[in-house]
């Protein structure tokens, strides 16, 4: 099976042309190829396929996290899908339309000095804010209500991590909240997949490796959730760290950055156009007031191509 490794500011996936390659069990394949010690290594698997006729898109994508679970959308991944489709001559329409689990999204792309796609702006669509539409069961919140700047107290943090030995030993229970300056509120936004946003003074001090898992699987979120801690640097500049549902800590999350932009505007913390710093790089976000849609711009980078031996679960060949 031929594959490509690509990344968007460090959010790396293994990409397979599902038109040319037969993928019988994508969940199992995602788990196998994502292992960073014994396989290709990545945050998951993305299958690039033909779109449905009714979608009128140019290509389609399916996303599988490193644990094999399927996601509806990946902002960094869709930029790389755009690069794959254009660079390989599958389609050179600009804007390009890609069918996703969130519907058909539109991409505007630019090429670099080598003639290949280097930068992509994604129309991420309108944010989803109603609790029921997001799939959240928040006590005291009806299905139509928004979960914006809702209380998330120290007691709620304690309840989230109780029973998780690693969390208790790593964080010293909830003492880390003060050292990080975590505010006692949370906002939930969906960009086709659900995100919870917490605000703090220093994202670097958050013990995300243990806290992320506790919140991802919290009882409020029956379908699990992506977890973000965000630090305000200015009205037009934020810094964030992410725990992704099904993948753990990642260097970047495009849908998460989009959700953070929306949350920041709703809470009056930032402007509608903002630069967001993630561990893997920067993304430019804007939530247009005219049409209510979020647009995200960032790079797409090809790392290498290769061949995967499915029978032996190993890489056979790699080329740049």
C-alpha positions as CSV (number, residue, x, y, z in Angstrom):
1,X,0.0,0.0,0.0
2,X,1.4,3.4,-1.0
3,X,1.1,6.2,1.4
4,X,2.2,9.8,2.0
5,X,3.2,11.4,5.3
6,X,2.2,15.1,5.6
7,X,1.7,17.6,8.3
8,X,0.1,21.0,9.1
9,X,2.2,22.7,11.7
10,X,3.2,19.4,13.2
11,X,-0.3,17.8,13.2
12,X,0.9,14.8,11.1
13,X,-1.1,12.1,9.4
14,X,-0.6,9.2,7.0
15,X,-2.5,9.9,3.8
16,X,-3.7,7.1,1.4
17,X,-5.3,7.5,-2.0
18,X,-8.3,5.3,-1.4
19,X,-9.3,5.4,-5.1
20,X,-6.1,3.5,-6.0
21,X,-5.6,1.5,-2.8
22,X,-8.0,-0.9,-1.1
23,X,-8.3,-0.2,2.6
24,X,-10.5,-3.0,4.1
25,X,-10.3,-2.0,7.8
26,X,-9.3,1.7,8.2
27,X,-9.6,1.7,12.0
28,X,-7.1,-1.2,12.3
29,X,-4.8,0.4,9.7
30,X,-4.9,3.7,11.6
31,X,-3.8,2.0,14.8
32,X,-1.0,0.1,13.0
33,X,0.5,3.0,11.0
34,X,0.2,5.7,13.7
35,X,2.6,4.0,16.2
36,X,5.6,6.3,16.5
37,X,8.0,3.6,17.7
38,X,7.3,0.7,15.4
39,X,5.5,2.1,12.4
40,X,5.3,5.3,10.3
41,X,4.1,7.4,13.2
42,X,1.4,10.0,13.1
43,X,-1.7,11.4,14.8
44,X,-3.9,9.2,12.6
45,X,-4.9,8.1,9.1
46,X,-6.6,10.1,6.4
47,X,-8.2,8.5,3.4
48,X,-8.6,10.6,0.2
49,X,-11.4,9.3,-2.0
50,X,-13.8,10.2,-4.7
51,X,-16.7,12.4,-3.6
52,X,-20.4,11.5,-3.8
53,X,-22.1,12.7,-6.9
54,X,-24.6,14.8,-5.0
55,X,-21.9,16.7,-3.1
56,X,-20.5,18.3,-6.2
57,X,-17.1,18.2,-4.5
58,X,-13.7,17.5,-6.1
59,X,-12.5,15.0,-3.5
60,X,-13.5,13.4,-0.2
61,X,-11.7,12.7,3.1
62,X,-12.2,10.4,6.0
63,X,-10.2,10.8,9.3
64,X,-9.2,8.1,11.7
65,X,-7.5,9.0,14.9
66,X,-4.5,7.1,16.2
67,X,-6.8,4.9,18.4
68,X,-8.9,4.0,15.3
69,X,-11.9,6.1,16.1
70,X,-13.3,8.1,13.3
71,X,-13.4,11.9,13.4
72,X,-15.7,14.2,11.5
73,X,-13.2,16.8,10.5
74,X,-9.5,17.8,10.8
75,X,-8.5,21.4,9.9
76,X,-4.8,20.7,9.5
77,X,-5.5,17.5,7.7
78,X,-7.8,19.0,5.1
79,X,-5.1,21.5,4.1
80,X,-2.8,18.6,3.4
81,X,-5.6,16.8,1.5
82,X,-5.8,19.9,-0.7
83,X,-2.0,19.8,-1.3
84,X,-2.2,16.1,-2.2
85,X,-5.1,16.6,-4.6
86,X,-3.5,19.6,-6.4
87,X,0.1,18.6,-6.4
88,X,-0.7,15.1,-7.8
89,X,-2.8,16.4,-10.6
90,X,-6.1,14.9,-9.3
91,X,-7.8,18.4,-9.5
92,X,-6.5,21.9,-9.8
93,X,-9.7,23.9,-9.1
94,X,-9.2,26.9,-7.0
95,X,-11.2,27.1,-4.7
96,X,-11.2,23.3,-4.2
97,X,-14.2,21.6,-2.6
98,X,-13.7,18.6,-0.3
99,X,-16.4,16.4,1.1
100,X,-15.9,15.7,4.9
101,X,-17.9,14.3,7.8
102,X,-19.0,17.9,8.3
103,X,-20.2,18.4,4.8
104,X,-18.5,20.0,1.8
105,X,-15.8,22.6,2.7
106,X,-14.1,25.0,0.4
107,X,-10.3,25.6,0.2
108,X,-8.4,28.5,-1.4
109,X,-4.8,27.5,-2.0
110,X,-1.4,29.1,-3.0
111,X,1.7,27.6,-4.5
112,X,5.3,28.2,-3.5
113,X,8.5,28.7,-5.5
114,X,8.6,25.0,-6.3
115,X,5.1,25.1,-7.9
116,X,3.5,23.0,-5.2
117,X,0.8,24.0,-2.8
118,X,2.3,25.6,0.3
119,X,-0.5,27.5,2.0
120,X,-4.3,26.8,2.3
121,X,-7.2,28.8,3.6
122,X,-10.1,26.6,4.8
123,X,-13.7,27.8,5.0
124,X,-14.5,25.9,8.3
125,X,-18.2,26.8,8.2
126,X,-20.3,28.2,11.0
127,X,-19.6,27.1,14.6
128,X,-22.2,24.9,16.3
129,X,-23.1,26.2,19.8
130,X,-26.2,24.5,21.0
131,X,-25.6,21.8,23.7
132,X,-27.7,19.2,22.0
133,X,-26.3,19.7,18.6
134,X,-22.8,19.4,20.0
135,X,-23.7,16.2,21.9
136,X,-23.1,17.5,25.4
137,X,-24.9,16.6,28.6
138,X,-24.2,19.5,30.9
139,X,-26.3,19.5,34.1
140,X,-28.9,22.3,34.1
141,X,-28.3,23.2,30.4
142,X,-31.2,22.6,28.0
143,X,-30.5,21.4,24.4
144,X,-30.7,24.8,22.7
145,X,-28.5,26.7,25.2
146,X,-24.9,27.7,24.6
147,X,-22.2,26.6,26.9
148,X,-20.2,29.8,27.0
149,X,-18.1,30.9,30.1
150,X,-20.0,28.3,32.2
151,X,-18.6,27.6,35.7
152,X,-16.0,24.8,35.9
153,X,-15.0,24.9,39.5
154,X,-12.1,23.3,41.5
155,X,-14.6,20.7,42.7
156,X,-15.4,19.8,39.1
157,X,-11.7,19.4,38.3
158,X,-11.4,17.2,41.3
159,X,-14.3,15.0,40.2
160,X,-12.9,14.8,36.7
161,X,-9.6,13.4,37.8
162,X,-10.7,11.3,40.8
163,X,-9.8,7.6,40.3
164,X,-7.1,8.5,37.8
165,X,-3.9,7.6,39.6
166,X,-1.6,9.2,37.0
167,X,-3.5,12.5,37.2
168,X,-3.3,12.7,41.0
169,X,0.4,11.9,41.1
170,X,1.3,14.2,38.3
171,X,-0.8,17.2,39.3
172,X,-0.9,17.0,43.1
173,X,-4.7,16.9,42.8
174,X,-5.9,20.4,41.9
175,X,-2.9,22.5,43.2
176,X,-1.8,23.0,39.6
177,X,-4.8,25.2,38.9
178,X,-3.3,28.1,40.8
179,X,0.2,27.8,39.3
180,X,-1.3,27.8,35.8
181,X,-3.8,30.5,36.6
182,X,-6.7,28.5,35.2
183,X,-9.9,30.4,35.3
184,X,-13.0,28.6,36.8
185,X,-15.0,28.6,33.5
186,X,-15.3,26.7,30.3
187,X,-16.7,27.2,26.8
188,X,-17.8,24.4,24.4
189,X,-17.8,24.8,20.7
190,X,-18.2,22.4,17.8
191,X,-16.7,22.8,14.4
192,X,-18.1,19.5,13.3
193,X,-16.3,17.9,16.2
194,X,-16.6,19.0,19.9
195,X,-14.1,21.2,21.7
196,X,-13.9,22.5,25.3
197,X,-11.8,25.6,26.0
198,X,-10.2,26.6,29.3
199,X,-8.4,29.9,29.8
200,X,-5.2,30.3,31.8
201,X,-2.2,32.5,32.5
202,X,0.4,30.0,31.4
203,X,-0.4,27.1,29.0
204,X,3.1,25.7,29.4
205,X,2.5,24.8,33.1
206,X,-0.7,22.8,32.4
207,X,-0.2,19.0,33.1
208,X,-2.0,18.2,29.8
209,X,-0.6,14.6,29.6
210,X,-2.9,13.6,32.5
211,X,-5.6,16.3,32.6
212,X,-6.5,15.9,28.9
213,X,-7.5,12.3,29.2
214,X,-9.6,13.0,32.3
215,X,-11.6,15.7,30.5
216,X,-11.8,13.9,27.1
217,X,-13.8,11.1,28.8
218,X,-15.8,13.2,31.3
219,X,-19.4,12.2,31.8
220,X,-20.6,15.5,30.3
221,X,-19.2,14.4,26.9
222,X,-20.7,11.0,25.9
223,X,-18.9,11.1,22.5
224,X,-15.7,12.4,24.2
225,X,-14.2,15.8,23.5
226,X,-11.1,17.7,22.4
227,X,-9.5,19.7,25.2
228,X,-7.7,23.1,24.8
229,X,-6.0,25.4,27.3
230,X,-5.6,29.0,26.0
231,X,-3.5,32.0,27.0
232,X,-4.3,35.5,25.8
233,X,-1.3,37.4,24.5
234,X,-3.3,40.3,23.1
235,X,-6.5,41.1,21.3
236,X,-5.2,39.6,18.1
237,X,-2.9,36.9,19.5
238,X,-3.4,33.7,21.5
239,X,-1.4,30.7,22.6
240,X,-2.9,27.3,23.0
241,X,-2.2,23.6,23.8
242,X,-4.3,20.7,22.8
243,X,-5.3,17.2,23.9
244,X,-7.1,15.6,20.9
245,X,-9.9,13.1,21.3
246,X,-8.5,9.7,20.2
247,X,-4.9,10.9,19.7
248,X,-3.7,12.6,22.9
249,X,-1.4,15.6,22.9
250,X,-0.8,17.0,19.4
251,X,1.3,19.8,18.1
252,X,-1.7,21.5,16.5
253,X,-5.4,21.3,16.0
254,X,-7.1,23.3,13.2
255,X,-10.7,22.7,14.3
256,X,-9.6,23.4,17.8
257,X,-8.0,26.7,16.8
258,X,-11.2,27.6,15.0
259,X,-13.2,26.8,18.2
260,X,-10.8,28.8,20.3
261,X,-11.3,31.8,18.0
262,X,-15.0,31.6,18.4
263,X,-14.8,31.1,22.1
264,X,-12.5,34.1,22.4
265,X,-14.9,36.3,20.5
266,X,-18.0,35.1,22.4
267,X,-16.2,35.8,25.7
268,X,-14.9,39.2,24.6
269,X,-11.2,38.1,24.9
270,X,-10.0,38.6,21.4
271,X,-10.9,40.2,18.0
272,X,-12.5,38.3,15.2
273,X,-9.2,38.0,13.4
274,X,-6.5,36.4,15.5
275,X,-3.1,34.8,15.2
276,X,-2.9,31.6,17.3
277,X,0.4,30.1,18.4
278,X,0.4,26.3,18.7
279,X,3.4,24.1,19.7
280,X,3.9,23.2,16.0
281,X,3.5,26.7,14.5
282,X,1.0,29.4,13.8
283,X,-2.5,29.6,12.3
284,X,-4.5,32.6,11.2
285,X,-8.1,32.6,12.1
286,X,-11.0,34.9,11.5
287,X,-14.7,34.6,12.3
288,X,-16.4,36.7,9.7
289,X,-19.3,38.7,11.1
290,X,-20.9,39.0,7.7
291,X,-21.6,35.3,7.1
292,X,-20.8,33.8,10.5
293,X,-18.2,31.4,9.0
294,X,-14.8,30.7,10.4
295,X,-11.8,30.8,8.1
296,X,-8.4,29.3,8.9
297,X,-5.2,29.7,7.0
298,X,-1.9,27.8,7.4
299,X,0.8,25.7,5.7
300,X,0.6,22.2,4.3
301,X,3.9,20.2,4.2
302,X,4.8,17.0,2.5
303,X,7.3,14.9,4.5
304,X,7.8,11.7,2.6
305,X,6.2,8.9,0.5
306,X,6.5,5.2,1.2
307,X,5.1,1.7,0.8
308,X,3.5,-0.2,3.7
309,X,3.5,-4.0,4.0
310,X,0.1,-4.8,5.5
311,X,0.9,-8.4,6.1
312,X,4.0,-7.6,8.2
313,X,2.8,-4.2,9.5
314,X,6.0,-2.5,8.5
315,X,7.3,0.1,6.1
316,X,8.9,-1.4,3.0
317,X,10.2,1.7,1.3
318,X,10.5,5.4,1.8
319,X,11.2,8.2,-0.7
320,X,11.2,12.0,-0.5
